Amino acid sequence: MNEIIMKENVIKSKSFAFALRIVKLYKYLSTTHNEYVLSKQLLRSGTAIGALVRESEHAESKADFIHKLSIALKEANETDYWLELLSQS
């Protein structure tokens, strides 16, 4: 199998697994700790990463592919922010 395709599958599977963990964390925070505001932001950004990776698979051009993955990187950075804020608050 082509090495590039294998790497794409790793990114795809890891971003999906990450989204699942984010959903579980959101459920935990909202049910156990009644935390809705920050956890909702975390849910939005944390699940967007995988969605953008999936979108990039059908990019219309190389520039579109790069753009979608760049947005995924921004969402990952935002997710890191919300996790840090939740952790320290």
DAZI-V152725 format. One line per field, one symbol per residue. burial: 1 if it has 16 or more other C-alpha atoms within 10 Angstrom, else 0. A space follows every 50 residues. Layout:
burial=???
//
This chain:
burial=00000000000100110111011001101100000000110111111111 111111000000001001100100110110011000000
//
